[in-house]
Amino acid sequence: MKPAAIVYTSNTGHTEQYARMLGRRTGLPVFDMCESAKQLTRGTPVLYLGWLHASHVKGFQSAAKCFSVCAVCGVGLCDNGTMVDEVRKATLIPAETPLFILQGGIDRTKLKGLNMLLISMLTRGLASNKKRSEQEDRMLELLKKDASYVCEENLAEIIEWYEKTEQ
Ligand SMILES: Cc1cc2nc3c(=O)[nH]c(=O)nc-3n(C[C@H](O)[C@H](O)[C@H](O)COP(=O)(O)O)c2cc1C
């Protein structure tokens, strides 16, 4: 089913950026999860985007209770298009719901409390791991640089899915 709206949960802004880019590309209205319940009727078909926290797409379960989720995007530190099986399992996303992983970034100026602590621990843990995979190497570089990898090109797969999907 084609989505009628885009709903997102973002902590530091990368997921919101992707949601707004997708809104411009598709012409769909975009809502933050908190305001979506007031703006959309229950069961509306939506494309849901949430940031990744411990391989879990934040807010997916709440979105699935309110709306008919046609597809999910998880925005994290990992490379674009990777970690799909792990994230699907951790978030309990049904096998028939398409899942796309988009690379976001890190902005420590916006991280607070426990989230800041966990990111510092993750950075230290990766830095001290002598047997890092290539993906973990790239993740460590990103964590050290405090960079954003948000870009239009990362949306190619989801745009292709959207264009192919029928009403
Ligand atoms: C506490 C914490 C846990 C995270 N866990 C993951 C993870 O498991 N996998 C991943 O790829 N990124 C993880 N990230 C990185 C975020 O998903 C990434 O910074 C994302 O771009 C945040 O999106 P936002 O700016 O919309 O909040 C984590 C970040 C924090 C703060």
PDBQT file of the ligand as one rigid body, heavy atoms in Angstrom, charges set to zero:
ROOT
HETATM    1  C1  LIG A 201      22.263   5.811  22.918  1.00  0.00    +0.000 C 
HETATM    2  C2  LIG A 201      22.453   5.637  21.452  1.00  0.00    +0.000 A 
HETATM    3  C3  LIG A 201      22.408   4.373  20.884  1.00  0.00    +0.000 A 
HETATM    4  C4  LIG A 201      22.595   4.204  19.505  1.00  0.00    +0.000 A 
HETATM    5  N1  LIG A 201      22.524   2.942  18.962  1.00  0.00    +0.000 NA
HETATM    6  C5  LIG A 201      22.754   2.795  17.625  1.00  0.00    +0.000 A 
HETATM    7  C6  LIG A 201      22.720   1.493  17.017  1.00  0.00    +0.000 A 
HETATM    8  O1  LIG A 201      22.446   0.483  17.660  1.00  0.00    +0.000 OA
HETATM    9  N2  LIG A 201      22.997   1.395  15.692  1.00  0.00    +0.000 N 
HETATM   10  C7  LIG A 201      23.302   2.495  14.924  1.00  0.00    +0.000 A 
HETATM   11  O2  LIG A 201      23.562   2.339  13.723  1.00  0.00    +0.000 OA
HETATM   12  N3  LIG A 201      23.296   3.739  15.463  1.00  0.00    +0.000 NA
HETATM   13  C8  LIG A 201      23.039   3.907  16.787  1.00  0.00    +0.000 A 
HETATM   14  N4  LIG A 201      23.047   5.158  17.344  1.00  0.00    +0.000 N 
HETATM   15  C9  LIG A 201      23.302   6.333  16.485  1.00  0.00    +0.000 C 
HETATM   16  C10 LIG A 201      22.037   7.088  16.120  1.00  0.00    +0.000 C 
HETATM   17  O3  LIG A 201      21.053   6.241  15.625  1.00  0.00    +0.000 OA
HETATM   18  C11 LIG A 201      22.432   8.158  15.088  1.00  0.00    +0.000 C 
HETATM   19  O4  LIG A 201      23.191   9.133  15.755  1.00  0.00    +0.000 OA
HETATM   20  C12 LIG A 201      21.248   8.790  14.375  1.00  0.00    +0.000 C 
HETATM   21  O5  LIG A 201      21.729   9.576  13.301  1.00  0.00    +0.000 OA
HETATM   22  C13 LIG A 201      20.416   9.636  15.317  1.00  0.00    +0.000 C 
HETATM   23  O6  LIG A 201      19.312  10.159  14.609  1.00  0.00    +0.000 OA
HETATM   24  P1  LIG A 201      18.614  11.517  15.062  1.00  0.00    +0.000 P 
HETATM   25  O7  LIG A 201      19.603  12.617  14.817  1.00  0.00    +0.000 OA
HETATM   26  O8  LIG A 201      17.402  11.633  14.240  1.00  0.00    +0.000 OA
HETATM   27  O9  LIG A 201      18.285  11.399  16.520  1.00  0.00    +0.000 OA
HETATM   28  C14 LIG A 201      22.844   5.340  18.701  1.00  0.00    +0.000 A 
HETATM   29  C15 LIG A 201      22.860   6.619  19.276  1.00  0.00    +0.000 A 
HETATM   30  C16 LIG A 201      22.658   6.773  20.631  1.00  0.00    +0.000 A 
HETATM   31  C17 LIG A 201      22.664   8.161  21.216  1.00  0.00    +0.000 C 
ENDROOT
TORSDOF 0
